[in-house]
């Protein structure tokens, strides 16, 4: 398969650059956007970290908050969810590291 790069190939080119239009994405309603699973998981982990005093859940909630912040599509709704998850995660870390310790189980 060989191509000639002379005037013959450009004369037979069916494309018309004058009719080409740039791509513009269609506007998507906020209700039609896909669910932000990382933000939802961050909220669940943050609440779990606060309620059950699991340090790993609070740390994972912070990681999922960062991921959700990096992939944020809808500023208004996602920012509310991320800020709530971040508050739960930080509150869980503060209560875990600075709060009173859990009573030790006796053997």
Secondary structure, DSSP 8 states (H G I E B T S, - for coil): -----SHHHHHT----GGG----------GGGS---HHHHHHHHHHHHHHHH--HHHHHHHHHHHHHHHHT---HHHHHHHHHHHHHHHHHHHHHHHHS--------
